[in-house]
Structure formats: structure tokens, C-alpha cells
Amino acid sequence: MSIKIQNITKNYGTQKALDNVSFEVKSGEIVGFLGPNGAGKSTLMKIITGFIPPTAGDVFVKEMNVLENHMEIRRTIGYLPEQNPLYTDMYIIEFLNFVAGIYKIKNRVKRIEEIVEMTGLEPEINKKIGALSKGYRQRVGLAQAIIHNPDVLILDEPTSGLDPNQIIEIRNLIQNLGKEKTVLLSTHIMQEVDAICDRIVIINNGILIADDYTVDMHIKGKSETGTLLVELMKPIDEKEIKAINGVKKVMSLEKNKFIIEFNAANDIRHDIFKLAVKLDNVVLSLQIKEKSLEQVFNELTSGK
């Protein structure tokens, strides 16, 4: 397990920013970390990276306790904070050379060349950071986060301020990095999460409210009814489907095609397959009518 967050609570005076949050991120996984503004995402990321301590609970990175192995953790983590702190009077190469020196990177020139190419900084390479657009500053921030080839990346709004073409480029970069590294990614761009994240964790008001694979997150939310489209190889009596626990309504399109409304608390897909086996039939297609990730996010965090 690359990251293990165990019962983390963080108080600022009487305000509870995080309330007993626990989840894990496996090696080689890209996890989208979502929540409304003020939900506690950035606070938890700062705790994982050792910038601030929790009030209670523990964080482990590569089985090392963050509080007990502070410096070693920083060597294995690449961190891009939401407010990207850069030395604006430095040139890009100068800044990356400075960061490479901190990490005692061998053959700095070659590594900087690789990172500049990876993050698409070539067009602005001769400028001072203070003269860059917000999008290019974000690229510099990402470059410093990965220059030491960390095993774990903590990225807080990595595509903030980028234009659509730049977003696609950085998204592709993160996907490629995720093939070898563990990535925890905070963003408000739902298409980005859908495109690159294996799993999604959602917090609201400091409380973890959802943790599931991206493909399964689309059927979550507060709606009590789900909709399923099923096609079987041979005709079937719809009474057989109605008898499945959780089925509310069955509409027959053809004798072997059905629209099924079911209790969203019950995932009836397994029961459909079991029924087909029992009746010596075959499920040709089975499709849940999915909600958009925006809909699910809104239902889970709006309090309605």
C-alpha cells in the first residue's frame, strides 16, 4: 500500500477540518480526490506530505509513518500544492537546477532536459518565472514535483489555469506517470477524473462520504431508483425478473429485451446473470443507465 490514511482528524481551534478520515491508495493507482471548496482536501494533502500535523490519526507512505519519517517521506513524494509557490525572480532552468540540487540529483542537466520536455516548458524556457502565464507557472510547479522521480505524487489542482489543449497534455502526462507511480489527484474538473482516475474518493465537510472505482461511482448518489437495460439470447417471462429482490418495475421492449427499474441500494446485475444460468439462457448485454459524475457529486455533497 503506497498511502494509508488512518482515522485522520484535524482541528483548527473549534473548527473540525477533517473528521476521522480513512482510506488507502494502492501502488500504481491514480485516485481522484474530490470535494467542494472547504471540504478539507488541501488540508489532508498537506498532512500526507508532512507540511502540517494531524490532530489525531496516522498517515503512512510506503509503510513509513509520516510524523516519524518526515525527511524520508519528502524524498519519496512529489507535491504540487494548490497555491503553487515559486521563486518568480528565477529563470525556469535556474529554478529547476535549484530544486535538483536540493534533492542531490546526479546528472542534473540531463534530468532537467527530460523534465522540461515532459512538461512542455520548451516554448518559455528562457523566461523568468514571474513573466510566465498561470498555465506555464503550473507546468513549472509540476516539473519541480516530479524532477526527483518520486514514487508517490500528490497533485492539488494540477491543471488549474491551463487552456483546454494544455489540460489534455498534462492529463496525458499524469496518465503516463500513473503507470509507474501512485497518484492522488485533487481537481474540480470531472471530465479529468473520468478520463484518468482508477478510483474516486469524495469528502464533504471533512467527512469521507464515498470511495469507489470510477466506473462504479456513476451509479451512486441519493436516487432511490436505478435503471437497467437487459438483452437475453432467448425470450423470458418478465415475471421471472419481477421476482428478483429489489426490482420495482419491468418493461418489455421485446420478448428478450427489458428495461428494469430497481432499488438503487441493491445491485441486481449478479442476480440477472444467476437467473439466466438457471433458465439455460445467456445475457447478451446488460447496461446500467449511468449518471454523470457531476450528478453523483452534486447528490452526495449538496445536502439535499
C-alpha positions as CSV (number, residue, x, y, z in Angstrom):
1,M,0.0,0.0,0.0
2,S,1.6,3.3,-1.1
3,I,-0.6,5.6,1.1
4,K,-2.6,4.6,4.1
5,I,-4.7,7.3,5.8
6,Q,-5.9,6.1,9.2
7,N,-8.6,7.9,11.3
8,I,-7.2,11.4,10.5
9,T,-8.8,14.3,12.3
10,K,-7.6,17.9,12.0
11,N,-9.0,20.8,14.2
12,Y,-8.3,24.5,13.8
13,G,-9.5,25.7,17.1
14,T,-13.1,24.8,17.4
15,Q,-13.4,24.1,13.6
16,K,-13.0,20.5,12.5
17,A,-11.5,20.5,9.0
18,L,-11.2,16.6,8.9
19,D,-13.2,14.2,10.9
20,N,-11.9,10.6,11.3
21,V,-11.0,10.2,7.6
22,S,-9.6,6.8,6.5
23,F,-8.8,5.4,3.1
24,E,-5.9,3.7,1.2
25,V,-4.2,4.2,-2.2
26,K,-2.6,1.2,-3.8
27,S,0.7,1.3,-5.6
28,G,0.3,2.3,-9.3
29,E,-3.2,3.7,-8.7
30,I,-4.5,7.1,-9.8
31,V,-7.1,8.2,-7.3
32,G,-9.3,11.3,-7.8
33,F,-9.8,13.2,-4.5
34,L,-12.9,15.3,-4.8
35,G,-15.0,17.6,-2.6
36,P,-16.5,21.1,-2.6
37,N,-14.3,24.1,-1.7
38,G,-13.5,24.0,2.0
39,A,-14.2,20.2,2.3
40,G,-10.7,19.5,3.6
41,K,-8.9,18.2,0.5
42,S,-5.9,20.5,0.7
43,T,-5.6,20.1,4.4
44,L,-5.4,16.3,4.1
45,M,-2.8,16.6,1.3
46,K,-0.7,18.8,3.5
47,I,-0.9,16.2,6.2
48,I,0.1,13.4,3.8
49,T,3.2,15.4,2.7
50,G,4.1,16.3,6.2
51,F,3.6,20.0,5.9
52,I,1.2,20.1,8.8
53,P,0.5,17.5,11.6
54,P,-2.9,15.9,12.2
55,T,-4.8,16.5,15.4
56,A,-5.4,12.7,15.6
57,G,-4.7,9.7,13.5
58,D,-1.8,8.4,11.3
59,V,-0.6,8.6,7.7
60,F,1.7,6.0,6.2
61,V,3.5,6.4,2.9
62,K,5.2,3.3,1.7
63,E,4.6,1.9,5.2
64,M,6.5,4.8,6.8
65,N,4.7,6.9,9.4
66,V,4.8,10.5,8.1
67,L,5.3,12.1,11.5
68,E,8.2,9.7,12.4
69,N,10.0,9.7,9.0
70,H,9.4,13.2,7.8
71,M,12.6,13.7,5.7
72,E,12.5,10.3,4.1
73,I,8.8,10.8,3.2
74,R,9.7,14.0,1.4
75,R,12.2,12.2,-0.8
76,T,9.6,9.7,-2.0
77,I,6.8,12.2,-2.6
78,G,6.3,14.8,-5.3
79,Y,3.9,17.5,-4.2
80,L,2.2,20.2,-6.2
81,P,0.2,22.4,-3.8
82,E,-2.9,24.3,-4.8
83,Q,-1.1,27.6,-4.3
84,N,2.0,26.9,-6.3
85,P,4.9,28.6,-4.5
86,L,7.7,29.6,-7.0
87,Y,10.6,31.9,-7.0
88,T,9.4,34.4,-9.5
89,D,12.8,36.2,-10.0
90,M,14.4,32.9,-11.1
91,Y,14.6,31.7,-14.7
92,I,12.9,28.3,-15.3
93,I,16.2,26.5,-15.7
94,E,17.7,28.2,-12.7
95,F,14.8,27.2,-10.5
96,L,14.8,23.6,-11.7
97,N,18.5,23.4,-11.1
98,F,18.0,24.8,-7.6
99,V,15.4,22.1,-6.9
100,A,17.5,19.3,-8.4
101,G,20.3,20.5,-6.1
102,I,18.1,20.1,-3.0
103,Y,17.4,16.5,-4.0
104,K,21.1,15.9,-4.8
105,I,20.2,14.6,-8.3
106,K,23.1,13.3,-10.3
107,N,23.5,14.5,-13.9
108,R,21.2,17.5,-13.3
109,V,21.5,18.8,-16.9
110,K,20.1,15.6,-18.4
111,R,17.3,15.3,-15.9
112,I,16.3,18.9,-16.3
113,E,16.2,18.5,-20.1
114,E,13.9,15.4,-19.6
115,I,11.6,17.2,-17.3
116,V,11.3,20.3,-19.5
117,E,10.3,18.1,-22.4
118,M,7.8,16.1,-20.3
119,T,6.0,19.2,-19.0
120,G,6.1,21.2,-22.3
121,L,8.1,24.1,-21.0
122,E,10.3,24.5,-24.1
123,P,8.5,27.5,-25.6
124,E,9.0,29.6,-22.5
125,I,12.3,28.1,-21.3
126,N,14.3,31.4,-21.5
127,K,11.8,33.4,-19.3
128,K,11.8,34.3,-15.7
129,I,9.0,32.5,-13.8
130,G,7.5,35.9,-12.9
131,A,6.9,36.5,-16.6
132,L,5.0,33.3,-17.2
133,S,1.3,32.8,-17.6
134,K,-0.6,31.0,-14.9
135,G,-0.7,27.9,-17.0
136,Y,3.1,27.8,-17.5
137,R,3.7,28.5,-13.9
138,Q,1.6,25.4,-13.2
139,R,3.8,23.4,-15.5
140,V,6.9,24.6,-13.6
141,G,5.3,23.5,-10.4
142,L,4.6,20.1,-11.8
143,A,8.2,19.9,-13.1
144,Q,9.6,20.5,-9.6
145,A,7.2,17.9,-8.2
146,I,8.5,15.1,-10.5
147,I,12.1,16.1,-11.0
148,H,13.4,13.7,-8.3
149,N,11.4,10.8,-9.8
150,P,9.2,10.2,-6.7
151,D,7.2,7.0,-6.2
152,V,4.2,9.0,-5.0
153,L,2.6,12.1,-6.5
154,I,0.3,14.4,-4.5
155,L,-1.3,16.9,-7.0
156,D,-3.6,19.6,-5.8
157,E,-5.4,21.1,-8.8
158,P,-2.6,20.3,-11.3
159,T,-4.4,21.7,-14.4
160,S,-5.6,24.9,-12.8
161,G,-5.2,27.9,-15.1
162,L,-4.4,25.8,-18.2
163,D,-6.2,26.1,-21.5
164,P,-8.0,23.1,-23.0
165,N,-5.1,22.0,-25.1
166,Q,-2.7,22.3,-22.1
167,I,-5.1,20.3,-19.9
168,I,-5.1,17.4,-22.4
169,E,-1.2,17.5,-22.5
170,I,-0.9,17.5,-18.7
171,R,-3.7,14.9,-18.3
172,N,-1.7,12.6,-20.7
173,L,1.4,13.2,-18.7
174,I,-0.3,12.3,-15.4
175,Q,-1.7,9.1,-17.0
176,N,1.8,8.1,-18.2
177,L,3.2,8.8,-14.7
178,G,0.5,6.8,-13.2
179,K,1.7,3.7,-15.0
180,E,4.7,3.7,-12.7
181,K,3.7,5.9,-9.7
182,T,1.0,6.3,-7.2
183,V,-1.0,9.5,-7.8
184,L,-3.5,11.2,-5.5
185,L,-5.1,14.0,-7.6
186,S,-7.4,16.7,-6.5
187,T,-9.5,18.6,-9.1
188,H,-12.8,20.2,-9.8
189,I,-12.8,19.0,-13.5
190,M,-15.0,15.9,-13.5
191,Q,-14.1,15.0,-17.1
192,E,-10.5,14.8,-16.0
193,V,-11.4,12.4,-13.2
194,D,-13.4,10.3,-15.6
195,A,-10.5,10.2,-18.1
196,I,-7.6,9.3,-15.9
197,C,-8.6,8.1,-12.4
198,D,-9.0,4.5,-11.4
199,R,-10.8,5.3,-8.2
200,I,-12.6,8.3,-6.7
201,V,-12.7,9.4,-3.0
202,I,-15.1,12.2,-2.1
203,I,-15.1,14.2,1.2
204,N,-17.6,16.8,2.3
205,N,-17.3,18.9,5.4
206,G,-14.3,16.9,6.4
207,I,-16.1,13.6,6.3
208,L,-15.4,10.8,3.8
209,I,-18.7,10.1,2.0
210,A,-17.7,7.9,-1.0
211,D,-14.9,5.7,-2.0
212,D,-15.3,3.5,-5.1
213,Y,-13.9,2.7,-8.6
214,T,-14.6,5.3,-11.2
215,V,-16.8,3.1,-13.3
216,D,-19.0,2.2,-10.3
217,M,-19.2,5.8,-9.0
218,H,-21.7,6.7,-11.8
219,I,-24.4,4.6,-10.2
220,K,-24.1,6.1,-6.7
221,G,-25.9,9.1,-5.3
222,K,-29.1,9.6,-3.4
223,S,-31.5,8.5,-6.1
224,E,-33.5,5.5,-4.9
225,T,-34.1,4.0,-8.3
226,G,-31.7,2.7,-10.8
227,T,-32.4,1.7,-14.4
228,L,-31.0,-1.4,-16.2
229,L,-31.3,-2.4,-19.9
230,V,-31.0,-6.1,-20.4
231,E,-30.9,-8.2,-23.6
232,L,-31.1,-12.0,-23.4
233,M,-30.4,-14.6,-26.1
234,K,-33.8,-16.3,-25.7
235,P,-37.3,-14.9,-24.6
236,I,-38.1,-15.0,-20.9
237,D,-41.2,-14.4,-18.9
238,E,-40.9,-11.0,-17.2
239,K,-42.4,-12.4,-14.1
240,E,-39.1,-14.2,-13.5
241,I,-37.3,-10.8,-13.5
242,K,-40.0,-9.2,-11.2
243,A,-39.3,-11.9,-8.7
244,I,-35.7,-10.7,-8.2
245,N,-35.3,-8.9,-4.8
246,G,-35.1,-5.1,-5.4
247,V,-36.8,-5.0,-8.8
248,K,-39.5,-2.3,-8.8
249,K,-40.8,-2.4,-12.4
250,V,-40.1,-4.3,-15.6
251,M,-40.9,-3.0,-19.1
252,S,-40.7,-5.4,-22.0
253,L,-39.3,-4.0,-25.3
254,E,-39.2,-7.3,-26.9
255,K,-39.6,-10.8,-25.5
256,N,-35.9,-10.9,-24.8
257,K,-35.2,-7.2,-24.1
258,F,-36.2,-5.4,-20.9
259,I,-35.9,-2.1,-19.1
260,I,-35.7,-2.8,-15.4
261,E,-36.2,-0.2,-12.6
262,F,-34.7,-1.4,-9.3
263,N,-33.9,-0.3,-5.8
264,A,-30.5,1.5,-6.2
265,A,-29.4,0.1,-2.8
266,N,-29.4,-3.4,-4.4
267,D,-27.1,-4.2,-7.3
268,I,-29.2,-6.7,-9.2
269,R,-26.7,-7.4,-12.0
270,H,-25.4,-10.6,-10.4
271,D,-29.0,-11.8,-9.9
272,I,-29.8,-11.3,-13.6
273,F,-26.8,-13.5,-14.5
274,K,-27.8,-16.1,-12.0
275,L,-31.4,-16.1,-13.4
276,A,-30.1,-16.6,-16.9
277,V,-28.0,-19.6,-15.9
278,K,-30.9,-21.1,-14.0
279,L,-33.1,-20.8,-17.2
280,D,-30.4,-22.0,-19.5
281,N,-30.3,-18.6,-21.1
282,V,-27.4,-16.1,-21.9
283,V,-27.1,-12.4,-21.1
284,L,-26.1,-10.7,-24.4
285,S,-25.9,-7.2,-22.9
286,L,-26.5,-5.6,-19.6
287,Q,-26.2,-1.8,-19.2
288,I,-26.9,0.4,-16.3
289,K,-28.2,3.9,-17.1
290,E,-25.4,5.9,-15.6
291,K,-25.5,9.3,-14.0
292,S,-22.8,11.8,-14.9
293,L,-20.1,12.2,-12.4
294,E,-21.3,15.8,-11.9
295,Q,-24.8,14.5,-10.9
296,V,-23.3,12.0,-8.4
297,F,-21.0,14.6,-6.9
298,N,-23.9,17.1,-6.6
299,E,-26.2,14.5,-5.0
300,L,-23.6,13.4,-2.5
301,T,-22.4,16.8,-1.5
302,S,-25.3,19.2,-1.8
303,G,-27.1,18.0,1.4
304,K,-30.4,17.7,-0.4
